Amino acid sequence: MKLKKNLGITILSAALLFSGIGLSADATTNNTKTVVNHSEKKDLPNIKILATGGTIAGSSDSDTATTGYKAGALGVETLIKAVPQIKKLADVSGEQVTNIGSENMDNSTLLKLAKRINTLLASKDVDGIVLTHGTDTLEETAYFLNLVVKSEKPVVIVGSMRPATAISADGPLNLYNAVEIASSKEAKNKGVLVTLNDRIGAARYITKTNTTATDTFKSPEQGYVGEVAGGKVLFYNEPTRKHTTKSIFNVSKLDKLPQVDILYTYQNDNRYLYDAAVKAGAKGIVVAGSGNGSMSDAALSGAKDAVKKGVIITRSSRAGNGTVTHEASDDKDKFVTSDSLNPQKARILLMLALTKTKDPKKIQEYFNEY
């Protein structure tokens, strides 16, 4: 897809149009740093924006296209300049970590992000982090960082459901809100936060629930922790599970994570996927079970044999809501249950748990606490 060279001709955002800024698409994938100063006032908080690509940095030839665009087409400088109003909120600088669709986010990039964020937050010159990210796997990155960031300073992950070139692009306002949240003293010590569509969610609870709608991110059972309304950041709840500074997980000396796979249950499934995962080197398997994490006899046979080979089996659910209860049979089979974590987040915690222990009882404690 050929990108339009001047996004001022299309629609990057209303802010771009009114400010008269003509910008070129920047599709860099290198670890370049772009610093943009936006301060109008003294003594504003210093917020670092780390960009990873995604729809919020997406571009299309058509200003009515909200699907079929190129994700990660624009650089961090373009995103920041599209929202000049943030200069009233904070001193902002940007850094391009990568520029990809989040379906291509991998373990090595997660580790890179975590280490960079911890380095930045250790500096007295950084008061908070905003991370731009594609929405498809945003919740996984958010939960990973929630477990490994070692600071009480705000970390806010933001994305959008429509590309920057769309008529009604949601990215600019989402980014503005993210900077406002990261600049808020009330956002400290709440773990990693996620914001889209004026809502604020906790990384532990938030999940994507719709393929294309702008209000896709929800916390169906635990609820949002806050919102941005009338230009104010408002908090109503706090996550109760351990996170950030209370977490025992530390990736500062890790260069890779254990392989953990997710296997989906369905009618007429069989054990061969379990056998294949073990053969491929899986150290853990998360089962997206039906209902309360149930498994067919055939799948159960494969899972039990995997345990005999040292693989940790964690029962989660494909249902989307609810807690997978821990039963006596789980202790007998040496299975772990995921509490209320969906399969993709259970995989994140299991990877980190395996950096500490291979004892299913201890790993179960982690799932109960985090």
C-alpha positions as CSV (number, residue, x, y, z in Angstrom):
1,M,0.0,0.0,0.0
2,K,1.5,3.3,-1.0
3,L,1.4,5.8,1.8
4,K,0.3,9.3,1.2
5,K,3.3,11.6,1.6
6,N,1.4,14.4,3.1
7,L,-1.0,13.5,5.9
8,G,-2.1,17.1,6.0
9,I,-3.9,16.4,2.8
10,T,-5.8,13.5,4.4
11,I,-6.8,13.6,8.0
12,L,-4.4,12.7,10.7
13,S,-6.5,14.6,13.3
14,A,-8.4,17.7,13.8
15,A,-5.4,19.0,15.6
16,L,-3.2,18.7,12.6
17,L,-5.7,20.5,10.4
18,F,-6.2,23.4,12.7
19,S,-2.5,23.8,13.5
20,G,-1.6,23.6,9.8
21,I,1.1,21.0,10.2
22,G,2.1,19.1,7.1
23,L,3.8,15.8,8.0
24,S,5.5,13.0,6.2
25,A,4.9,9.3,7.0
26,D,7.8,7.8,8.9
27,A,8.0,4.1,8.7
28,T,11.3,3.6,10.6
29,T,11.8,0.3,12.4
30,N,15.1,1.2,13.9
31,N,15.7,2.1,17.5
32,T,15.9,5.8,16.7
33,K,15.1,8.4,19.3
34,T,13.1,11.5,18.5
35,V,12.8,14.3,21.1
36,V,10.0,16.8,20.8
37,N,9.6,19.5,23.4
38,H,6.0,20.7,24.0
39,S,6.2,22.7,27.2
40,E,4.4,26.0,27.5
41,K,4.7,26.1,31.3
42,K,7.5,25.6,33.8
43,D,7.6,22.7,36.2
44,L,5.5,20.4,34.1
45,P,6.0,16.7,34.6
46,N,8.5,15.0,32.2
47,I,6.7,12.2,30.3
48,K,8.5,9.8,27.9
49,I,6.4,8.4,25.0
50,L,7.7,5.1,23.8
51,A,6.3,4.1,20.4
52,T,5.9,0.5,19.1
53,G,3.6,1.0,16.1
54,G,0.1,-0.4,15.8
55,T,-3.1,1.2,14.5
56,I,-2.4,4.4,16.3
57,A,0.5,4.8,14.0
58,G,-1.4,3.3,11.0
59,S,-2.0,4.9,7.6
60,S,-4.2,4.3,4.6
61,D,-4.7,5.8,1.1
62,S,-8.4,6.4,2.1
63,D,-9.6,8.6,4.8
64,T,-12.7,6.5,5.3
65,A,-10.8,3.2,5.7
66,T,-10.8,1.9,9.2
67,T,-9.6,-1.6,8.2
68,G,-7.1,-2.8,5.7
69,Y,-4.6,-0.1,6.6
70,K,-0.8,-0.4,7.2
71,A,-0.1,-0.5,10.9
72,G,3.0,1.0,12.3
73,A,3.5,3.4,9.3
74,L,4.1,6.6,11.3
75,G,6.9,7.5,13.6
76,V,6.7,8.8,17.1
77,E,7.5,12.4,16.1
78,T,4.5,12.4,13.8
79,L,2.2,11.1,16.6
80,I,3.4,13.8,19.0
81,K,3.1,16.7,16.6
82,A,-0.5,15.6,15.8
83,V,-1.5,16.6,19.3
84,P,0.1,20.0,20.1
85,Q,-2.2,20.4,23.0
86,I,-0.1,18.0,25.1
87,K,2.4,20.9,25.6
88,K,0.0,22.2,28.2
89,L,0.2,18.9,30.1
90,A,3.8,17.9,30.1
91,D,7.3,18.1,28.8
92,V,7.2,15.3,26.3
93,S,10.0,13.4,24.5
94,G,9.5,10.5,22.2
95,E,11.4,7.3,21.4
96,Q,10.8,4.8,18.7
97,V,11.4,1.3,20.1
98,T,9.9,-0.6,17.1
99,N,7.2,0.0,14.6
100,I,5.1,-3.1,14.1
101,G,1.6,-4.4,14.3
102,S,1.1,-5.9,17.7
103,E,0.4,-9.3,16.3
104,N,4.2,-9.4,15.7
105,M,5.1,-8.4,19.3
106,D,7.4,-11.2,20.6
107,N,9.2,-12.1,23.8
108,S,12.4,-10.4,22.9
109,T,10.6,-7.1,22.3
110,L,8.7,-7.5,25.6
111,L,12.1,-7.9,27.4
112,K,13.5,-4.9,25.5
113,L,10.5,-2.7,26.5
114,A,10.6,-3.7,30.1
115,K,14.3,-3.0,30.5
116,R,14.1,0.3,28.7
117,I,11.1,1.4,30.8
118,N,12.8,0.4,34.1
119,T,15.9,2.4,33.0
120,L,13.9,5.5,32.2
121,L,11.8,5.3,35.4
122,A,14.9,5.0,37.5
123,S,15.9,8.5,36.3
124,K,14.7,11.5,38.3
125,D,14.2,13.3,35.0
126,V,11.3,11.0,34.0
127,D,7.9,11.2,35.8
128,G,5.9,8.8,33.8
129,I,5.8,6.6,30.7
130,V,3.3,6.5,27.8
131,L,3.6,3.5,25.6
132,T,1.8,3.5,22.2
133,H,0.9,0.0,21.1
134,G,-1.3,-2.0,18.7
135,T,-4.5,-3.1,20.3
136,D,-4.6,-6.8,19.2
137,T,-2.1,-7.9,21.8
138,L,-2.0,-4.8,23.9
139,E,-3.4,-6.5,27.0
140,E,-0.6,-9.0,27.0
141,T,2.2,-6.4,26.9
142,A,0.3,-4.4,29.6
143,Y,0.1,-7.4,31.9
144,F,3.7,-8.4,31.3
145,L,4.9,-4.9,32.2
146,N,2.5,-4.9,35.2
147,L,4.5,-7.8,36.6
148,V,8.1,-6.6,35.8
149,V,8.2,-2.8,36.0
150,K,10.0,-1.7,39.2
151,S,8.5,1.7,39.8
152,E,5.5,3.4,41.3
153,K,5.6,6.0,38.6
154,P,2.7,5.9,36.1
155,V,3.0,3.6,33.0
156,V,0.1,4.1,30.6
157,I,-0.4,2.0,27.5
158,V,-2.5,3.5,24.7
159,G,-3.7,2.5,21.3
160,S,-6.4,3.3,18.9
161,M,-9.0,1.3,16.8
162,R,-8.8,3.6,13.8
163,P,-5.7,4.6,11.8
164,A,-4.3,8.1,12.0
165,T,-5.6,8.9,8.5
166,A,-9.3,8.1,9.2
167,I,-11.9,10.8,9.4
168,S,-12.8,10.0,12.9
169,A,-9.3,8.8,14.1
170,D,-9.4,8.1,17.9
171,G,-5.7,8.0,18.3
172,P,-5.0,11.8,18.9
173,L,-7.4,12.1,21.8
174,N,-6.4,8.7,23.2
175,L,-2.8,9.9,23.2
176,Y,-3.7,13.2,24.8
177,N,-5.6,11.3,27.6
178,A,-2.7,9.0,28.1
179,V,-0.3,11.9,28.7
180,E,-2.7,13.5,31.1
181,I,-3.1,10.2,33.0
182,A,0.7,9.7,33.1
183,S,1.1,13.3,34.4
184,S,-1.4,12.7,37.2
185,K,-0.1,12.1,40.7
186,E,-3.1,10.0,41.4
187,A,-1.9,7.5,38.8
188,K,1.1,6.5,40.8
189,N,1.3,3.0,42.4
190,K,-1.7,1.7,40.5
191,G,0.2,-0.7,38.3
192,V,0.3,-0.4,34.5
193,L,-2.8,1.3,33.2
194,V,-4.5,1.1,29.8
195,T,-6.5,3.9,28.2
196,L,-8.7,4.1,25.1
197,N,-12.1,5.8,24.6
198,D,-11.8,7.9,27.8
199,R,-11.7,4.8,30.0
200,I,-8.8,3.8,32.3
201,G,-8.3,0.1,32.9
202,A,-5.9,-2.0,35.0
203,A,-3.6,-4.2,33.1
204,R,-4.6,-7.2,35.2
205,Y,-8.3,-6.8,34.3
206,I,-8.6,-5.1,30.9
207,T,-9.2,-7.1,27.7
208,K,-10.1,-6.5,24.1
209,T,-13.7,-7.5,23.5
210,N,-14.6,-6.4,20.0
211,T,-12.8,-6.6,16.6
212,T,-13.3,-3.1,15.4
213,A,-15.4,-0.9,17.9
214,T,-13.6,2.0,19.6
215,D,-15.0,0.9,23.0
216,T,-13.4,-2.6,22.6
217,F,-11.4,-2.5,25.8
218,K,-13.4,-3.5,28.9
219,S,-13.1,-5.1,32.3
220,P,-16.3,-7.2,32.2
221,E,-16.3,-8.3,35.8
222,Q,-13.9,-6.2,37.8
223,G,-14.7,-2.9,36.0
224,Y,-12.6,0.1,35.0
225,V,-10.4,1.8,37.5
226,G,-11.2,5.3,36.2
227,E,-12.0,7.6,33.4
228,V,-11.1,10.9,31.8
229,A,-14.1,13.2,31.9
230,G,-14.3,17.0,31.5
231,G,-10.6,17.2,31.1
232,K,-10.0,15.5,34.4
233,V,-8.4,12.2,35.4
234,L,-10.8,10.4,37.8
235,F,-10.1,7.2,39.7
236,Y,-12.7,5.1,41.4
237,N,-11.1,1.7,41.9
238,E,-7.6,0.2,42.4
239,P,-6.2,-3.2,41.4
240,T,-5.8,-5.5,44.4
241,R,-3.4,-8.1,42.9
242,K,0.3,-7.7,43.3
243,H,2.1,-5.6,40.7
244,T,5.2,-3.6,39.8
245,T,7.2,-2.9,43.0
246,K,5.4,-5.7,44.9
247,S,6.1,-8.2,42.2
248,I,9.0,-10.7,42.6
249,F,9.5,-11.1,38.9
250,N,12.7,-9.4,37.5
251,V,13.8,-9.5,33.9
252,S,16.8,-7.3,34.1
253,K,19.2,-10.2,33.6
254,L,17.0,-12.3,31.3
255,D,17.6,-12.5,27.5
256,K,14.8,-14.9,26.8
257,L,11.6,-16.3,28.3
258,P,10.5,-20.0,28.6
259,Q,8.3,-21.3,25.8
260,V,4.7,-21.4,26.8
261,D,2.0,-22.4,24.3
262,I,-1.8,-22.0,24.3
263,L,-4.0,-24.9,23.2
264,Y,-7.7,-24.3,22.5
265,T,-10.4,-26.9,23.4
266,Y,-13.2,-27.8,21.0
267,Q,-15.5,-30.7,20.2
268,N,-13.7,-33.7,18.8
269,D,-10.3,-32.4,19.8
270,N,-7.4,-34.8,20.4
271,R,-4.1,-35.1,22.2
272,Y,-1.7,-34.6,19.3
273,L,-1.4,-30.9,19.8
274,Y,-0.2,-31.5,23.3
275,D,2.3,-34.0,22.0
276,A,3.4,-31.6,19.4
277,A,3.9,-28.7,21.9
278,V,6.0,-30.9,24.1
279,K,8.1,-32.1,21.2
280,A,8.6,-28.4,20.1
281,G,10.1,-27.5,23.5
282,A,7.2,-26.1,25.4
283,K,7.9,-25.7,29.1
284,G,4.3,-24.8,29.9
285,I,0.9,-25.2,28.2
286,V,-2.1,-23.0,28.9
287,V,-5.3,-24.8,28.1
288,A,-8.1,-22.5,26.9
289,G,-10.7,-24.9,28.2
290,S,-14.5,-24.9,27.7
291,G,-16.6,-23.5,30.5
292,N,-14.8,-23.8,33.8
293,G,-11.6,-24.9,32.0
294,S,-12.9,-28.4,31.1
295,M,-11.0,-30.7,28.8
296,S,-12.0,-33.8,26.8
297,D,-10.7,-37.2,27.8
298,A,-8.4,-37.2,24.8
299,A,-7.0,-33.7,25.6
300,L,-6.7,-34.6,29.3
301,S,-4.6,-37.7,28.4
302,G,-2.2,-35.5,26.4
303,A,-2.0,-33.0,29.2
304,K,-1.3,-35.6,31.9
305,D,1.5,-37.1,29.8
306,A,3.0,-33.6,29.3
307,V,3.1,-33.2,33.0
308,K,5.1,-36.4,33.3
309,K,7.7,-34.8,31.0
310,G,8.0,-31.8,33.2
311,V,5.6,-29.4,31.4
312,I,3.4,-27.2,33.5
313,I,-0.3,-27.4,32.6
314,T,-2.4,-24.4,33.4
315,R,-6.2,-24.6,33.0
316,S,-7.8,-21.3,31.8
317,S,-11.1,-20.8,29.9
318,R,-12.2,-19.8,26.5
319,A,-15.4,-18.4,28.0
320,G,-14.1,-14.8,28.3
321,N,-15.3,-14.2,31.9
322,G,-15.2,-16.0,35.2
323,T,-12.7,-17.7,37.5
324,V,-11.5,-21.2,36.7
325,T,-11.9,-22.9,40.1
326,H,-9.1,-25.1,41.5
327,E,-10.4,-28.6,42.1
328,A,-9.0,-31.7,44.0
329,S,-8.4,-33.3,40.6
330,D,-6.0,-30.5,39.7
331,D,-3.8,-31.3,42.7
332,K,-4.0,-35.0,41.7
333,D,-3.0,-34.2,38.1
334,K,-0.5,-31.5,39.2
335,F,-2.3,-28.9,37.2
336,V,-2.4,-25.2,37.8
337,T,-5.5,-23.1,37.4
338,S,-5.5,-19.5,36.1
339,D,-7.9,-17.8,38.5
340,S,-9.6,-15.1,36.4
341,L,-6.8,-14.7,33.9
342,N,-7.8,-15.3,30.3
343,P,-5.5,-17.7,28.3
344,Q,-3.3,-15.0,26.8
345,K,-2.6,-13.4,30.2
346,A,-2.2,-16.8,31.9
347,R,0.6,-17.4,29.4
348,I,2.4,-14.2,30.4
349,L,2.3,-15.1,34.1
350,L,3.3,-18.7,33.5
351,M,6.3,-17.6,31.5
352,L,7.5,-15.4,34.3
353,A,6.6,-18.1,36.9
354,L,8.8,-20.6,35.1
355,T,11.8,-18.2,35.5
356,K,11.4,-18.8,39.3
357,T,10.3,-22.4,39.7
358,K,8.9,-25.5,38.1
359,D,6.9,-26.5,41.2
360,P,3.1,-26.4,40.3
361,K,2.1,-25.7,43.9
362,K,4.3,-22.6,44.0
363,I,3.2,-21.5,40.5
364,Q,-0.4,-21.9,41.7
365,E,0.4,-19.4,44.5
366,Y,1.6,-16.9,41.9
367,F,-1.7,-17.3,40.0
368,N,-3.6,-16.7,43.3
369,E,-1.6,-13.6,44.1
370,Y,-1.0,-11.9,40.8
